[in-house]
Amino acid sequence: MTQISNVTLPLALIAAFGFGSIGVAQRLLAETPAVPGPTLAEATAKIDKVQFLTSLAKIESDIKLGMLFLHDGLDDQIGVHLAAPRAETIPAIAETLQSLGLDDFEARFADLEAASGEDAMKAAYKKATRELSKARLKVRPTAKEKFESIAAQLRAAAALINPDGPTEVADFQDTWGMVMVARDQIDLFARGKDSTLLGRTPDPALITGAQEMGALVDNVLIDLPDPAIPVPMTFDPALITTVIEELVGLAG
């Protein structure tokens, strides 16, 4: 297959009272009792981090595929994948994004959809991936939660594969994208470069395990056909489920 190289809450605005009324506004603010709202820590505590991280990975998978097809010049495939986050995944996590103060999240992906021309699309892609990083930093997963989310990504990828015959093109492309994103995440963890983790210092045994997982996922990627080939593909999902079992074992 073709080897692909891997890639706030806004402040509340005070309406102007007009010239000479600044003191009045300040006094009103001072006299109005504050209404306590949930802190970021409280909002994060209520979030299913594994599910949220898995959704973010699906979004990353879609835009990674879109940019891959941009690189390959497959114009008919680009828009399908770049539109998928807003059409499929972002609505399902909209409340979580709002609770985390990520009010500009969807807009970054709308910008990527609307971008025209390779340079503009690459610039919009960088902004979108930064927004994904910001979302991951907000929830601060533990090493266990990160492993569980990667396993969930791979389960979703394996579920798309038809074990009895060829897998349709769209499903196979999604499988490829999700496996690639999982590989990127395992690699960051194994190199101690995952800045989103709570604590930032995983057990050395987990790092060693992640390094072994990276090698297993590399074997999967070697066997995965090129996602740009526009015909149904035959692939054994057992290759992916083996990695899932190992990840679950690491997560404990």
N, C-alpha and C positions, 0 to 999 in steps of 0.2 A: 504494500500500500504506500501511498505518498507519505513521506515523513513530514509532519507539520511541526514547526518550531513553536513552543508555547510562549502564549501571550498572558436643622436644629430647631431644634425648635425655634421658629422665628420669634424675635422679640415683639411683644404686643405694642402696637402703635397707639399713641395718645393723640386723639383728634385735636387739631389746633383750635383754641378758644378765641383767637383773635388778638389784636394788639392790646397790650395792657392787662391781659387776663392770665398771665403766667402764674402769678401768686395765687389766684383763685384756683387754678388747676392743681397746683401743688398742695393747697390746703384740702381740696376735695379728695385727692389721693391719700393724704395723710389720715383723713377722718374716715375713709372707707375701709372697713375691716377686710383683711385679706382672706380670700377663699382658698383654703388649701387644696391642692390637686395632687395626684399621684406623682411621686418622684420617679426618676428614670429607673432606679433600683427596684421600686415597687412594680413598675410596669414590666420590667424584664423578668421579675420573679413569676409573673403570671403567664409568660410566653412558653409555649412548647418549643424549646430551642431546636431540638432535633428536626421537627417538622419545618420550622422556619428556615433553618440552614439548608434543608433539602430543597425547599422551594427556591432559595437563592441560587443553589447549584443548578437547578433546572433552567433558571433565567440565564445564568452564565453559559450553560450549554447551548441554548438557542442562539445567543448573540455570537458565540464562538463559531458556530456552524455558519451563521450568516457571513461573518468575516472570512471564513475559510473559502466559501463559495465566491465571495468578492475577489479573493486572491486568484481563484481558479477561473474567473471569468464566467461563472454559471449564473447569469443574471436572473434566470427564471426561479432560482432557489433562494436568492438573497432575501427578498422581501418576505417570503413565507416564514423564515426563521427569525428575522428581526421583528416581525409583528407579533410573534407568539407570546413574548412576556406580557404585553398589555392585554392581549386577547385571552390568554389562558391562566397565567400564574399570578400576576400582580393583583387582580381583583380578589383572589382567595386570601391574600395576606394584607389587604388594604388596611384593616383595623389595626393589625400589628404594626405596620409601618407608621400609622398615625400615632399610636401610643408611644412609639420610640422617637417621635419628632422628625421623622424622615419625610417631610412634606414635599420635597423636591424629587423624591425617588422616581415616581412615574414619569415626571417631565423629562428626565434624562433619557429615558427609553423612547419617549415620544420624539425627542430630538433626533435620536439615532434612526428611527423609522423615517423621519422626514428628510434626513440628510441626503444630499445629492452630490455625486462625484466622489472619487476614491479618497481624496484628502479630507473632505468634510466628513465622510463616514468614519474614517480612522480617528479623527479628532473627537467625534461624538462617541465612538466606541470607548475611547480612553476615559471620557467623563462618566460613561455608564458603568464601566468596571470600577472606577473610584467610588461610585455610589454603592456598588455591591460591597466593596471593602468597608465602607462606612457602616453599612447595615450589620455586617458581621462583627465589627468592633463594638457596636451598641449592645449586642447580646452576650458577649464574652463567654463562649462555651468552655466547659471543662474539656480535658483531653478525651474523657469517656464520651461526652456528648458529641464531640467532633467525629470520633470513630463511628458512633452510632449513626450519625448523619451520612457519613460516607457509605456505610453499609446500606442505608436506606436508598441512597442514590443508585448503588449497584443493583439492589433488588428491583428498583423501578426499571433499570436498563434491561435486566435479565427478563423481566415480565413482558417486554416488548418483542422478545425473540420467539418465533414460531419453532417449537422443538420438533415438529413433524414435517417440516418442509421449509421452503424459502420464506424469509421475512420481507414484508413489503418495504419499498424504498424509504418512505417517510419514517417508519418505525426503526429501520436499521440506522438511519442517520441520527435519530434521537438517541439510540443506544450508543453509537460511537461518541456523540458529544458528551453524554453523561459519564461514560467511562474515562474520557479524556480529562474532564473536570475533576473526577475522583482521583485520577493519577496526579494532577497538579497539586491537589490538597494533601495527598499522602507525601508527596515530595517536599512540600513546605514543612510539614510536621517532622519528617525524618531528618531534615537539615536544621531543625530548631529555628525555623524562620517564620513560623505561624504567629504573627503578632496579634491575632484575635483571641488567642487562648487565655482563659482565666488563669493567672499564676505565671504563665509564660515559661515554666520550668517543668516539663513533663518528666515522669519517671523514666530513667535511662532505658529500662526494659521496654517501655512503650516506643521509644525512639528506635531501638534495635528492631522491634517488631514491625514498625512502620517501614523501615528500610527493606525488610523481607517482603512486606506487602507490595512495595514499589516494584520489586523484581517480578512478583507474580502478575501485577497489572501490566507490566511491560510485555510479558508473555501473551496476555490477552490481546493487547494492542497489535502485537506482531501478527497474530492470527486474524484480526479483524480486517476485512476487505476495505478498500478505499470508499468512504461515504459518497464520493462524487460519482461513482459508477451508477448510472440510472437504471439498474435492473434489480429485482429481488435477490436477496443474498441468503445463503444457507450457512448457519453458524450454530455451534453447540453451546447453549446457555450454561452448561455445567462448568465451563471455563470461568465464568463470572461467579457462579454460586460457590465455587471453591474459595475464591478470594473473600466472599462475604462471610463464610464460616470462620476464616482466619481472623477477620476483623472483629467479628462478634466475640471470639475468644480473647482478643486483646482488650476489648472494651470491658470484659468481665461480666 
